[in-house]
Amino acid sequence: MNFELYQRVALNCDLDEYQLKKGDVATLIDFVPHPSNGEQGCVLEVFNATGESIAVVIVPISDIKPLRNHEIFSVRSLVEI
């Protein structure tokens, strides 16, 4: 899959350490090589519903997927209330 910088993508898995869930949307802001010639990584910036940056994370490129026309956004709380 070819991804472009600043493309919106969705997570393929939960990132518990950041309270992010599969399906959360992020912006791809950079690519990073694996230090041991493994899978390429990507730097993602995650925003809340009002557009504030809440996290910058690095994940393997297989942990993201492109957004599709048949998908819609959803809102959830980042913290347990």
mmCIF file of the N, C-alpha and C atoms, coordinates in Angstrom:
data_MODEL
# 
_entry.id   MODEL 
# 
loop_
_atom_site.group_PDB 
_atom_site.id 
_atom_site.type_symbol 
_atom_site.label_atom_id 
_atom_site.label_alt_id 
_atom_site.label_comp_id 
_atom_site.label_asym_id 
_atom_site.label_entity_id 
_atom_site.label_seq_id 
_atom_site.pdbx_PDB_ins_code 
_atom_site.Cartn_x 
_atom_site.Cartn_y 
_atom_site.Cartn_z 
_atom_site.occupancy 
_atom_site.B_iso_or_equiv 
_atom_site.pdbx_formal_charge 
_atom_site.auth_seq_id 
_atom_site.auth_comp_id 
_atom_site.auth_asym_id 
_atom_site.auth_atom_id 
_atom_site.pdbx_PDB_model_num 
ATOM 1   N N  . MET A 1 1  ? 0.846   -1.176 0.000  1.00 0.00 ? 1  MET A N  1 
ATOM 2   C CA . MET A 1 1  ? 0.000   0.000  0.000  1.00 0.00 ? 1  MET A CA 1 
ATOM 3   C C  . MET A 1 1  ? 0.886   1.231  0.000  1.00 0.00 ? 1  MET A C  1 
ATOM 4   N N  . ASN A 1 2  ? 0.598   2.153  -0.872 1.00 0.00 ? 2  ASN A N  1 
ATOM 5   C CA . ASN A 1 2  ? 1.342   3.410  -0.931 1.00 0.00 ? 2  ASN A CA 1 
ATOM 6   C C  . ASN A 1 2  ? 0.599   4.486  -0.151 1.00 0.00 ? 2  ASN A C  1 
ATOM 7   N N  . PHE A 1 3  ? 1.269   5.046  0.832  1.00 0.00 ? 3  PHE A N  1 
ATOM 8   C CA . PHE A 1 3  ? 0.712   6.131  1.625  1.00 0.00 ? 3  PHE A CA 1 
ATOM 9   C C  . PHE A 1 3  ? 1.449   7.414  1.272  1.00 0.00 ? 3  PHE A C  1 
ATOM 10  N N  . GLU A 1 4  ? 0.765   8.530  1.410  1.00 0.00 ? 4  GLU A N  1 
ATOM 11  C CA . GLU A 1 4  ? 1.365   9.833  1.148  1.00 0.00 ? 4  GLU A CA 1 
ATOM 12  C C  . GLU A 1 4  ? 1.431   10.635 2.437  1.00 0.00 ? 4  GLU A C  1 
ATOM 13  N N  . LEU A 1 5  ? 2.428   11.499 2.531  1.00 0.00 ? 5  LEU A N  1 
ATOM 14  C CA . LEU A 1 5  ? 2.531   12.373 3.689  1.00 0.00 ? 5  LEU A CA 1 
ATOM 15  C C  . LEU A 1 5  ? 1.267   13.214 3.816  1.00 0.00 ? 5  LEU A C  1 
ATOM 16  N N  . TYR A 1 6  ? 0.847   13.446 5.024  1.00 0.00 ? 6  TYR A N  1 
ATOM 17  C CA . TYR A 1 6  ? -0.321  14.257 5.403  1.00 0.00 ? 6  TYR A CA 1 
ATOM 18  C C  . TYR A 1 6  ? -1.646  13.619 5.017  1.00 0.00 ? 6  TYR A C  1 
ATOM 19  N N  . GLN A 1 7  ? -1.600  12.357 4.654  1.00 0.00 ? 7  GLN A N  1 
ATOM 20  C CA . GLN A 1 7  ? -2.818  11.594 4.383  1.00 0.00 ? 7  GLN A CA 1 
ATOM 21  C C  . GLN A 1 7  ? -3.432  11.196 5.719  1.00 0.00 ? 7  GLN A C  1 
ATOM 22  N N  . ARG A 1 8  ? -4.748  11.237 5.812  1.00 0.00 ? 8  ARG A N  1 
ATOM 23  C CA . ARG A 1 8  ? -5.431  10.716 6.994  1.00 0.00 ? 8  ARG A CA 1 
ATOM 24  C C  . ARG A 1 8  ? -5.524  9.206  6.866  1.00 0.00 ? 8  ARG A C  1 
ATOM 25  N N  . VAL A 1 9  ? -5.244  8.526  7.950  1.00 0.00 ? 9  VAL A N  1 
ATOM 26  C CA . VAL A 1 9  ? -5.268  7.067  7.983  1.00 0.00 ? 9  VAL A CA 1 
ATOM 27  C C  . VAL A 1 9  ? -5.988  6.621  9.254  1.00 0.00 ? 9  VAL A C  1 
ATOM 28  N N  . ALA A 1 10 ? -6.344  5.345  9.306  1.00 0.00 ? 10 ALA A N  1 
ATOM 29  C CA . ALA A 1 10 ? -6.957  4.765  10.494 1.00 0.00 ? 10 ALA A CA 1 
ATOM 30  C C  . ALA A 1 10 ? -6.023  3.721  11.083 1.00 0.00 ? 10 ALA A C  1 
ATOM 31  N N  . LEU A 1 11 ? -6.059  3.585  12.394 1.00 0.00 ? 11 LEU A N  1 
ATOM 32  C CA . LEU A 1 11 ? -5.267  2.556  13.060 1.00 0.00 ? 11 LEU A CA 1 
ATOM 33  C C  . LEU A 1 11 ? -5.874  1.183  12.815 1.00 0.00 ? 11 LEU A C  1 
ATOM 34  N N  . ASN A 1 12 ? -5.018  0.184  12.630 1.00 0.00 ? 12 ASN A N  1 
ATOM 35  C CA . ASN A 1 12 ? -5.442  -1.213 12.468 1.00 0.00 ? 12 ASN A CA 1 
ATOM 36  C C  . ASN A 1 12 ? -5.469  -1.965 13.795 1.00 0.00 ? 12 ASN A C  1 
ATOM 37  N N  . CYS A 1 13 ? -5.006  -1.319 14.869 1.00 0.00 ? 13 CYS A N  1 
ATOM 38  C CA . CYS A 1 13 ? -4.931  -2.002 16.163 1.00 0.00 ? 13 CYS A CA 1 
ATOM 39  C C  . CYS A 1 13 ? -5.009  -0.968 17.278 1.00 0.00 ? 13 CYS A C  1 
ATOM 40  N N  . ASP A 1 14 ? -5.279  -1.441 18.483 1.00 0.00 ? 14 ASP A N  1 
ATOM 41  C CA . ASP A 1 14 ? -5.285  -0.568 19.652 1.00 0.00 ? 14 ASP A CA 1 
ATOM 42  C C  . ASP A 1 14 ? -3.852  -0.214 20.036 1.00 0.00 ? 14 ASP A C  1 
ATOM 43  N N  . LEU A 1 15 ? -3.658  1.000  20.518 1.00 0.00 ? 15 LEU A N  1 
ATOM 44  C CA . LEU A 1 15 ? -2.384  1.434  21.105 1.00 0.00 ? 15 LEU A CA 1 
ATOM 45  C C  . LEU A 1 15 ? -2.691  1.830  22.542 1.00 0.00 ? 15 LEU A C  1 
ATOM 46  N N  . ASP A 1 16 ? -2.748  0.844  23.418 1.00 0.00 ? 16 ASP A N  1 
ATOM 47  C CA . ASP A 1 16 ? -3.190  1.054  24.792 1.00 0.00 ? 16 ASP A CA 1 
ATOM 48  C C  . ASP A 1 16 ? -2.374  2.109  25.529 1.00 0.00 ? 16 ASP A C  1 
ATOM 49  N N  . GLU A 1 17 ? -1.078  2.164  25.266 1.00 0.00 ? 17 GLU A N  1 
ATOM 50  C CA . GLU A 1 17 ? -0.225  3.117  25.987 1.00 0.00 ? 17 GLU A CA 1 
ATOM 51  C C  . GLU A 1 17 ? -0.584  4.569  25.678 1.00 0.00 ? 17 GLU A C  1 
ATOM 52  N N  . TYR A 1 18 ? -1.307  4.799  24.572 1.00 0.00 ? 18 TYR A N  1 
ATOM 53  C CA . TYR A 1 18 ? -1.752  6.147  24.196 1.00 0.00 ? 18 TYR A CA 1 
ATOM 54  C C  . TYR A 1 18 ? -3.268  6.292  24.279 1.00 0.00 ? 18 TYR A C  1 
ATOM 55  N N  . GLN A 1 19 ? -3.963  5.283  24.760 1.00 0.00 ? 19 GLN A N  1 
ATOM 56  C CA . GLN A 1 19 ? -5.422  5.245  24.845 1.00 0.00 ? 19 GLN A CA 1 
ATOM 57  C C  . GLN A 1 19 ? -6.068  5.394  23.460 1.00 0.00 ? 19 GLN A C  1 
ATOM 58  N N  . LEU A 1 20 ? -5.390  4.896  22.422 1.00 0.00 ? 20 LEU A N  1 
ATOM 59  C CA . LEU A 1 20 ? -5.917  4.942  21.066 1.00 0.00 ? 20 LEU A CA 1 
ATOM 60  C C  . LEU A 1 20 ? -6.483  3.577  20.703 1.00 0.00 ? 20 LEU A C  1 
ATOM 61  N N  . LYS A 1 21 ? -7.528  3.583  19.902 1.00 0.00 ? 21 LYS A N  1 
ATOM 62  C CA . LYS A 1 21 ? -8.238  2.361  19.548 1.00 0.00 ? 21 LYS A CA 1 
ATOM 63  C C  . LYS A 1 21 ? -8.200  2.117  18.041 1.00 0.00 ? 21 LYS A C  1 
ATOM 64  N N  . LYS A 1 22 ? -8.349  0.851  17.682 1.00 0.00 ? 22 LYS A N  1 
ATOM 65  C CA . LYS A 1 22 ? -8.468  0.480  16.273 1.00 0.00 ? 22 LYS A CA 1 
ATOM 66  C C  . LYS A 1 22 ? -9.574  1.326  15.651 1.00 0.00 ? 22 LYS A C  1 
ATOM 67  N N  . GLY A 1 23 ? -9.284  1.911  14.508 1.00 0.00 ? 23 GLY A N  1 
ATOM 68  C CA . GLY A 1 23 ? -10.255 2.762  13.820 1.00 0.00 ? 23 GLY A CA 1 
ATOM 69  C C  . GLY A 1 23 ? -10.074 4.244  14.079 1.00 0.00 ? 23 GLY A C  1 
ATOM 70  N N  . ASP A 1 24 ? -9.298  4.611  15.113 1.00 0.00 ? 24 ASP A N  1 
ATOM 71  C CA . ASP A 1 24 ? -9.037  6.030  15.342 1.00 0.00 ? 24 ASP A CA 1 
ATOM 72  C C  . ASP A 1 24 ? -8.285  6.601  14.139 1.00 0.00 ? 24 ASP A C  1 
ATOM 73  N N  . VAL A 1 25 ? -8.551  7.855  13.842 1.00 0.00 ? 25 VAL A N  1 
ATOM 74  C CA . VAL A 1 25 ? -7.977  8.512  12.666 1.00 0.00 ? 25 VAL A CA 1 
ATOM 75  C C  . VAL A 1 25 ? -6.778  9.353  13.086 1.00 0.00 ? 25 VAL A C  1 
ATOM 76  N N  . ALA A 1 26 ? -5.738  9.318  12.260 1.00 0.00 ? 26 ALA A N  1 
ATOM 77  C CA . ALA A 1 26 ? -4.526  10.098 12.494 1.00 0.00 ? 26 ALA A CA 1 
ATOM 78  C C  . ALA A 1 26 ? -4.036  10.641 11.154 1.00 0.00 ? 26 ALA A C  1 
ATOM 79  N N  . THR A 1 27 ? -3.093  11.577 11.228 1.00 0.00 ? 27 THR A N  1 
ATOM 80  C CA . THR A 1 27 ? -2.465  12.126 10.032 1.00 0.00 ? 27 THR A CA 1 
ATOM 81  C C  . THR A 1 27 ? -1.049  11.591 9.938  1.00 0.00 ? 27 THR A C  1 
ATOM 82  N N  . LEU A 1 28 ? -0.698  11.038 8.800  1.00 0.00 ? 28 LEU A N  1 
ATOM 83  C CA . LEU A 1 28 ? 0.646   10.515 8.550  1.00 0.00 ? 28 LEU A CA 1 
ATOM 84  C C  . LEU A 1 28 ? 1.582   11.687 8.296  1.00 0.00 ? 28 LEU A C  1 
ATOM 85  N N  . ILE A 1 29 ? 2.576   11.878 9.173  1.00 0.00 ? 29 ILE A N  1 
ATOM 86  C CA . ILE A 1 29 ? 3.446   13.056 9.021  1.00 0.00 ? 29 ILE A CA 1 
ATOM 87  C C  . ILE A 1 29 ? 4.887   12.730 8.639  1.00 0.00 ? 29 ILE A C  1 
ATOM 88  N N  . ASP A 1 30 ? 5.277   11.456 8.692  1.00 0.00 ? 30 ASP A N  1 
ATOM 89  C CA . ASP A 1 30 ? 6.638   11.113 8.264  1.00 0.00 ? 30 ASP A CA 1 
ATOM 90  C C  . ASP A 1 30 ? 6.778   9.599  8.180  1.00 0.00 ? 30 ASP A C  1 
ATOM 91  N N  . PHE A 1 31 ? 7.807   9.172  7.456  1.00 0.00 ? 31 PHE A N  1 
ATOM 92  C CA . PHE A 1 31 ? 8.190   7.763  7.379  1.00 0.00 ? 31 PHE A CA 1 
ATOM 93  C C  . PHE A 1 31 ? 9.543   7.609  8.050  1.00 0.00 ? 31 PHE A C  1 
ATOM 94  N N  . VAL A 1 32 ? 9.757   6.470  8.729  1.00 0.00 ? 32 VAL A N  1 
ATOM 95  C CA . VAL A 1 32 ? 11.038  6.224  9.383  1.00 0.00 ? 32 VAL A CA 1 
ATOM 96  C C  . VAL A 1 32 ? 11.489  4.794  9.072  1.00 0.00 ? 32 VAL A C  1 
ATOM 97  N N  . PRO A 1 33 ? 12.765  4.632  8.742  1.00 0.00 ? 33 PRO A N  1 
ATOM 98  C CA . PRO A 1 33 ? 13.263  3.281  8.481  1.00 0.00 ? 33 PRO A CA 1 
ATOM 99  C C  . PRO A 1 33 ? 13.421  2.514  9.788  1.00 0.00 ? 33 PRO A C  1 
ATOM 100 N N  . HIS A 1 34 ? 13.297  1.206  9.715  1.00 0.00 ? 34 HIS A N  1 
ATOM 101 C CA . HIS A 1 34 ? 13.539  0.348  10.874 1.00 0.00 ? 34 HIS A CA 1 
ATOM 102 C C  . HIS A 1 34 ? 15.043  0.277  11.093 1.00 0.00 ? 34 HIS A C  1 
ATOM 103 N N  . PRO A 1 35 ? 15.511  0.356  12.331 1.00 0.00 ? 35 PRO A N  1 
ATOM 104 C CA . PRO A 1 35 ? 16.965  0.354  12.570 1.00 0.00 ? 35 PRO A CA 1 
ATOM 105 C C  . PRO A 1 35 ? 17.656  -0.952 12.187 1.00 0.00 ? 35 PRO A C  1 
ATOM 106 N N  . SER A 1 36 ? 16.903  -2.045 12.062 1.00 0.00 ? 36 SER A N  1 
ATOM 107 C CA . SER A 1 36 ? 17.508  -3.339 11.715 1.00 0.00 ? 36 SER A CA 1 
ATOM 108 C C  . SER A 1 36 ? 16.970  -3.873 10.394 1.00 0.00 ? 36 SER A C  1 
ATOM 109 N N  . ASN A 1 37 ? 16.596  -2.982 9.492  1.00 0.00 ? 37 ASN A N  1 
ATOM 110 C CA . ASN A 1 37 ? 16.063  -3.339 8.177  1.00 0.00 ? 37 ASN A CA 1 
ATOM 111 C C  . ASN A 1 37 ? 14.751  -4.110 8.253  1.00 0.00 ? 37 ASN A C  1 
ATOM 112 N N  . GLY A 1 38 ? 13.994  -3.910 9.315  1.00 0.00 ? 38 GLY A N  1 
ATOM 113 C CA . GLY A 1 38 ? 12.665  -4.512 9.430  1.00 0.00 ? 38 GLY A CA 1 
ATOM 114 C C  . GLY A 1 38 ? 11.633  -3.650 8.729  1.00 0.00 ? 38 GLY A C  1 
ATOM 115 N N  . GLU A 1 39 ? 10.409  -3.798 9.155  1.00 0.00 ? 39 GLU A N  1 
ATOM 116 C CA . GLU A 1 39 ? 9.293   -3.068 8.537  1.00 0.00 ? 39 GLU A CA 1 
ATOM 117 C C  . GLU A 1 39 ? 9.430   -1.557 8.736  1.00 0.00 ? 39 GLU A C  1 
ATOM 118 N N  . GLN A 1 40 ? 9.144   -0.815 7.675  1.00 0.00 ? 40 GLN A N  1 
ATOM 119 C CA . GLN A 1 40 ? 9.187   0.640  7.727  1.00 0.00 ? 40 GLN A CA 1 
ATOM 120 C C  . GLN A 1 40 ? 8.168   1.142  8.748  1.00 0.00 ? 40 GLN A C  1 
ATOM 121 N N  . GLY A 1 41 ? 8.507   2.221  9.435  1.00 0.00 ? 41 GLY A N  1 
ATOM 122 C CA . GLY A 1 41 ? 7.596   2.831  10.389 1.00 0.00 ? 41 GLY A CA 1 
ATOM 123 C C  . GLY A 1 41 ? 7.015   4.117  9.858  1.00 0.00 ? 41 GLY A C  1 
ATOM 124 N N  . CYS A 1 42 ? 6.014   4.609  10.544 1.00 0.00 ? 42 CYS A N  1 
ATOM 125 C CA . CYS A 1 42 ? 5.441   5.901  10.169 1.00 0.00 ? 42 CYS A CA 1 
ATOM 126 C C  . CYS A 1 42 ? 5.111   6.684  11.439 1.00 0.00 ? 42 CYS A C  1 
ATOM 127 N N  . VAL A 1 43 ? 5.277   7.988  11.329 1.00 0.00 ? 43 VAL A N  1 
ATOM 128 C CA . VAL A 1 43 ? 4.976   8.896  12.420 1.00 0.00 ? 43 VAL A CA 1 
ATOM 129 C C  . VAL A 1 43 ? 3.576   9.441  12.181 1.00 0.00 ? 43 VAL A C  1 
ATOM 130 N N  . LEU A 1 44 ? 2.726   9.311  13.199 1.00 0.00 ? 44 LEU A N  1 
ATOM 131 C CA . LEU A 1 44 ? 1.346   9.764  13.096 1.00 0.00 ? 44 LEU A CA 1 
ATOM 132 C C  . LEU A 1 44 ? 1.082   10.847 14.117 1.00 0.00 ? 44 LEU A C  1 
ATOM 133 N N  . GLU A 1 45 ? 0.308   11.843 13.717 1.00 0.00 ? 45 GLU A N  1 
ATOM 134 C CA . GLU A 1 45 ? -0.186  12.835 14.665 1.00 0.00 ? 45 GLU A CA 1 
ATOM 135 C C  . GLU A 1 45 ? -1.678  12.613 14.829 1.00 0.00 ? 45 GLU A C  1 
ATOM 136 N N  . VAL A 1 46 ? -2.104  12.542 16.075 1.00 0.00 ? 46 VAL A N  1 
ATOM 137 C CA . VAL A 1 46 ? -3.499  12.267 16.398 1.00 0.00 ? 46 VAL A CA 1 
ATOM 138 C C  . VAL A 1 46 ? -4.112  13.540 16.976 1.00 0.00 ? 46 VAL A C  1 
ATOM 139 N N  . PHE A 1 47 ? -5.308  13.863 16.513 1.00 0.00 ? 47 PHE A N  1 
ATOM 140 C CA . PHE A 1 47 ? -6.012  15.067 16.943 1.00 0.00 ? 47 PHE A CA 1 
ATOM 141 C C  . PHE A 1 47 ? -7.307  14.685 17.645 1.00 0.00 ? 47 PHE A C  1 
ATOM 142 N N  . ASN A 1 48 ? -7.759  15.544 18.573 1.00 0.00 ? 48 ASN A N  1 
ATOM 143 C CA . ASN A 1 48 ? -9.067  15.303 19.179 1.00 0.00 ? 48 ASN A CA 1 
ATOM 144 C C  . ASN A 1 48 ? -10.158 15.842 18.244 1.00 0.00 ? 48 ASN A C  1 
ATOM 145 N N  . ALA A 1 49 ? -11.399 15.743 18.667 1.00 0.00 ? 49 ALA A N  1 
ATOM 146 C CA . ALA A 1 49 ? -12.533 16.114 17.812 1.00 0.00 ? 49 ALA A CA 1 
ATOM 147 C C  . ALA A 1 49 ? -12.570 17.603 17.466 1.00 0.00 ? 49 ALA A C  1 
ATOM 148 N N  . THR A 1 50 ? -11.898 18.438 18.268 1.00 0.00 ? 50 THR A N  1 
ATOM 149 C CA . THR A 1 50 ? -11.887 19.868 17.977 1.00 0.00 ? 50 THR A CA 1 
ATOM 150 C C  . THR A 1 50 ? -10.618 20.322 17.271 1.00 0.00 ? 50 THR A C  1 
ATOM 151 N N  . GLY A 1 51 ? -9.766  19.362 16.881 1.00 0.00 ? 51 GLY A N  1 
ATOM 152 C CA . GLY A 1 51 ? -8.589  19.684 16.082 1.00 0.00 ? 51 GLY A CA 1 
ATOM 153 C C  . GLY A 1 51 ? -7.311  19.948 16.856 1.00 0.00 ? 51 GLY A C  1 
ATOM 154 N N  . GLU A 1 52 ? -7.306  19.703 18.174 1.00 0.00 ? 52 GLU A N  1 
ATOM 155 C CA . GLU A 1 52 ? -6.091  19.879 18.967 1.00 0.00 ? 52 GLU A CA 1 
ATOM 156 C C  . GLU A 1 52 ? -5.246  18.618 18.888 1.00 0.00 ? 52 GLU A C  1 
ATOM 157 N N  . SER A 1 53 ? -3.952  18.790 18.722 1.00 0.00 ? 53 SER A N  1 
ATOM 158 C CA . SER A 1 53 ? -3.035  17.647 18.687 1.00 0.00 ? 53 SER A CA 1 
ATOM 159 C C  . SER A 1 53 ? -2.967  17.019 20.075 1.00 0.00 ? 53 SER A C  1 
ATOM 160 N N  . ILE A 1 54 ? -3.151  15.692 20.146 1.00 0.00 ? 54 ILE A N  1 
ATOM 161 C CA . ILE A 1 54 ? -3.116  15.018 21.441 1.00 0.00 ? 54 ILE A CA 1 
ATOM 162 C C  . ILE A 1 54 ? -2.007  13.978 21.544 1.00 0.00 ? 54 ILE A C  1 
ATOM 163 N N  . ALA A 1 55 ? -1.438  13.561 20.420 1.00 0.00 ? 55 ALA A N  1 
ATOM 164 C CA . ALA A 1 55 ? -0.369  12.560 20.474 1.00 0.00 ? 55 ALA A CA 1 
ATOM 165 C C  . ALA A 1 55 ? 0.384   12.515 19.157 1.00 0.00 ? 55 ALA A C  1 
ATOM 166 N N  . VAL A 1 56 ? 1.664   12.202 19.270 1.00 0.00 ? 56 VAL A N  1 
ATOM 167 C CA . VAL A 1 56 ? 2.488   11.864 18.113 1.00 0.00 ? 56 VAL A CA 1 
ATOM 168 C C  . VAL A 1 56 ? 3.075   10.498 18.419 1.00 0.00 ? 56 VAL A C  1 
ATOM 169 N N  . VAL A 1 57 ? 2.821   9.537  17.538 1.00 0.00 ? 57 VAL A N  1 
ATOM 170 C CA . VAL A 1 57 ? 3.242   8.157  17.778 1.00 0.00 ? 57 VAL A CA 1 
ATOM 171 C C  . VAL A 1 57 ? 3.958   7.604  16.553 1.00 0.00 ? 57 VAL A C  1 
ATOM 172 N N  . ILE A 1 58 ? 4.799   6.613  16.781 1.00 0.00 ? 58 ILE A N  1 
ATOM 173 C CA . ILE A 1 58 ? 5.463   5.902  15.695 1.00 0.00 ? 58 ILE A CA 1 
ATOM 174 C C  . ILE A 1 58 ? 4.981   4.463  15.722 1.00 0.00 ? 58 ILE A C  1 
ATOM 175 N N  . VAL A 1 59 ? 4.494   3.983  14.578 1.00 0.00 ? 59 VAL A N  1 
ATOM 176 C CA . VAL A 1 59 ? 3.977   2.617  14.473 1.00 0.00 ? 59 VAL A CA 1 
ATOM 177 C C  . VAL A 1 59 ? 4.507   1.986  13.187 1.00 0.00 ? 59 VAL A C  1 
ATOM 178 N N  . PRO A 1 60 ? 4.533   0.651  13.125 1.00 0.00 ? 60 PRO A N  1 
ATOM 179 C CA . PRO A 1 60 ? 4.861   -0.006 11.854 1.00 0.00 ? 60 PRO A CA 1 
ATOM 180 C C  . PRO A 1 60 ? 3.799   0.350  10.810 1.00 0.00 ? 60 PRO A C  1 
ATOM 181 N N  . ILE A 1 61 ? 4.195   0.420  9.580  1.00 0.00 ? 61 ILE A N  1 
ATOM 182 C CA . ILE A 1 61 ? 3.263   0.819  8.529  1.00 0.00 ? 61 ILE A CA 1 
ATOM 183 C C  . ILE A 1 61 ? 2.090   -0.155 8.399  1.00 0.00 ? 61 ILE A C  1 
ATOM 184 N N  . SER A 1 62 ? 2.274   -1.402 8.839  1.00 0.00 ? 62 SER A N  1 
ATOM 185 C CA . SER A 1 62 ? 1.178   -2.369 8.786  1.00 0.00 ? 62 SER A CA 1 
ATOM 186 C C  . SER A 1 62 ? 0.094   -2.075 9.828  1.00 0.00 ? 62 SER A C  1 
ATOM 187 N N  . ASP A 1 63 ? 0.355   -1.162 10.758 1.00 0.00 ? 63 ASP A N  1 
ATOM 188 C CA . ASP A 1 63 ? -0.629  -0.802 11.784 1.00 0.00 ? 63 ASP A CA 1 
ATOM 189 C C  . ASP A 1 63 ? -1.587  0.291  11.331 1.00 0.00 ? 63 ASP A C  1 
ATOM 190 N N  . ILE A 1 64 ? -1.490  0.716  10.065 1.00 0.00 ? 64 ILE A N  1 
ATOM 191 C CA . ILE A 1 64 ? -2.409  1.740  9.560  1.00 0.00 ? 64 ILE A CA 1 
ATOM 192 C C  . ILE A 1 64 ? -3.087  1.258  8.283  1.00 0.00 ? 64 ILE A C  1 
ATOM 193 N N  . LYS A 1 65 ? -4.209  1.895  7.970  1.00 0.00 ? 65 LYS A N  1 
ATOM 194 C CA . LYS A 1 65 ? -4.907  1.596  6.722  1.00 0.00 ? 65 LYS A CA 1 
ATOM 195 C C  . LYS A 1 65 ? -5.477  2.889  6.179  1.00 0.00 ? 65 LYS A C  1 
ATOM 196 N N  . PRO A 1 66 ? -5.684  2.960  4.880  1.00 0.00 ? 66 PRO A N  1 
ATOM 197 C CA . PRO A 1 66 ? -6.265  4.179  4.317  1.00 0.00 ? 66 PRO A CA 1 
ATOM 198 C C  . PRO A 1 66 ? -7.737  4.286  4.686  1.00 0.00 ? 66 PRO A C  1 
ATOM 199 N N  . LEU A 1 67 ? -8.246  5.500  4.698  1.00 0.00 ? 67 LEU A N  1 
ATOM 200 C CA . LEU A 1 67 ? -9.681  5.707  4.902  1.00 0.00 ? 67 LEU A CA 1 
ATOM 201 C C  . LEU A 1 67 ? -10.403 5.382  3.597  1.00 0.00 ? 67 LEU A C  1 
ATOM 202 N N  . ARG A 1 68 ? -11.626 4.894  3.713  1.00 0.00 ? 68 ARG A N  1 
ATOM 203 C CA . ARG A 1 68 ? -12.427 4.500  2.548  1.00 0.00 ? 68 ARG A CA 1 
ATOM 204 C C  . ARG A 1 68 ? -13.707 5.339  2.481  1.00 0.00 ? 68 ARG A C  1 
ATOM 205 N N  . ASN A 1 69 ? -14.253 5.468  1.289  1.00 0.00 ? 69 ASN A N  1 
ATOM 206 C CA . ASN A 1 69 ? -15.464 6.263  1.082  1.00 0.00 ? 69 ASN A CA 1 
ATOM 207 C C  . ASN A 1 69 ? -16.672 5.722  1.832  1.00 0.00 ? 69 ASN A C  1 
ATOM 208 N N  . HIS A 1 70 ? -16.709 4.437  2.114  1.00 0.00 ? 70 HIS A N  1 
ATOM 209 C CA . HIS A 1 70 ? -17.864 3.846  2.784  1.00 0.00 ? 70 HIS A CA 1 
ATOM 210 C C  . HIS A 1 70 ? -17.756 3.886  4.311  1.00 0.00 ? 70 HIS A C  1 
ATOM 211 N N  . GLU A 1 71 ? -16.726 4.560  4.850  1.00 0.00 ? 71 GLU A N  1 
ATOM 212 C CA . GLU A 1 71 ? -16.532 4.661  6.295  1.00 0.00 ? 71 GLU A CA 1 
ATOM 213 C C  . GLU A 1 71 ? -16.960 6.044  6.788  1.00 0.00 ? 71 GLU A C  1 
ATOM 214 N N  . ILE A 1 72 ? -17.373 6.116  8.068  1.00 0.00 ? 72 ILE A N  1 
ATOM 215 C CA . ILE A 1 72 ? -17.747 7.399  8.660  1.00 0.00 ? 72 ILE A CA 1 
ATOM 216 C C  . ILE A 1 72 ? -16.970 7.598  9.958  1.00 0.00 ? 72 ILE A C  1 
ATOM 217 N N  . PHE A 1 73 ? -16.862 8.861  10.387 1.00 0.00 ? 73 PHE A N  1 
ATOM 218 C CA . PHE A 1 73 ? -16.211 9.179  11.651 1.00 0.00 ? 73 PHE A CA 1 
ATOM 219 C C  . PHE A 1 73 ? -17.150 8.892  12.811 1.00 0.00 ? 73 PHE A C  1 
ATOM 220 N N  . SER A 1 74 ? -16.562 8.629  13.958 1.00 0.00 ? 74 SER A N  1 
ATOM 221 C CA . SER A 1 74 ? -17.310 8.416  15.189 1.00 0.00 ? 74 SER A CA 1 
ATOM 222 C C  . SER A 1 74 ? -16.578 9.168  16.295 1.00 0.00 ? 74 SER A C  1 
ATOM 223 N N  . VAL A 1 75 ? -17.280 9.528  17.354 1.00 0.00 ? 75 VAL A N  1 
ATOM 224 C CA . VAL A 1 75 ? -16.664 10.246 18.464 1.00 0.00 ? 75 VAL A CA 1 
ATOM 225 C C  . VAL A 1 75 ? -16.758 9.373  19.713 1.00 0.00 ? 75 VAL A C  1 
ATOM 226 N N  . ARG A 1 76 ? -15.650 9.324  20.464 1.00 0.00 ? 76 ARG A N  1 
ATOM 227 C CA . ARG A 1 76 ? -15.619 8.598  21.727 1.00 0.00 ? 76 ARG A CA 1 
ATOM 228 C C  . ARG A 1 76 ? -14.776 9.397  22.698 1.00 0.00 ? 76 ARG A C  1 
ATOM 229 N N  . SER A 1 77 ? -14.960 9.149  23.973 1.00 0.00 ? 77 SER A N  1 
ATOM 230 C CA . SER A 1 77 ? -14.189 9.834  24.996 1.00 0.00 ? 77 SER A CA 1 
ATOM 231 C C  . SER A 1 77 ? -12.811 9.195  25.084 1.00 0.00 ? 77 SER A C  1 
ATOM 232 N N  . LEU A 1 78 ? -11.797 10.016 25.226 1.00 0.00 ? 78 LEU A N  1 
ATOM 233 C CA . LEU A 1 78 ? -10.433 9.516  25.382 1.00 0.00 ? 78 LEU A CA 1 
ATOM 234 C C  . LEU A 1 78 ? -10.187 9.048  26.812 1.00 0.00 ? 78 LEU A C  1 
ATOM 235 N N  . VAL A 1 79 ? -10.955 9.548  27.750 1.00 0.00 ? 79 VAL A N  1 
ATOM 236 C CA . VAL A 1 79 ? -10.798 9.163  29.150 1.00 0.00 ? 79 VAL A CA 1 
ATOM 237 C C  . VAL A 1 79 ? -12.084 8.516  29.649 1.00 0.00 ? 79 VAL A C  1 
ATOM 238 N N  . GLU A 1 80 ? -11.934 7.639  30.621 1.00 0.00 ? 80 GLU A N  1 
ATOM 239 C CA . GLU A 1 80 ? -13.091 7.008  31.253 1.00 0.00 ? 80 GLU A CA 1 
ATOM 240 C C  . GLU A 1 80 ? -13.748 8.010  32.186 1.00 0.00 ? 80 GLU A C  1 
ATOM 241 N N  . ILE A 1 81 ? -15.058 8.138  32.099 1.00 0.00 ? 81 ILE A N  1 
ATOM 242 C CA . ILE A 1 81 ? -15.795 9.081  32.977 1.00 0.00 ? 81 ILE A CA 1 
ATOM 243 C C  . ILE A 1 81 ? -16.671 8.291  33.920 1.00 0.00 ? 81 ILE A C  1 
# 
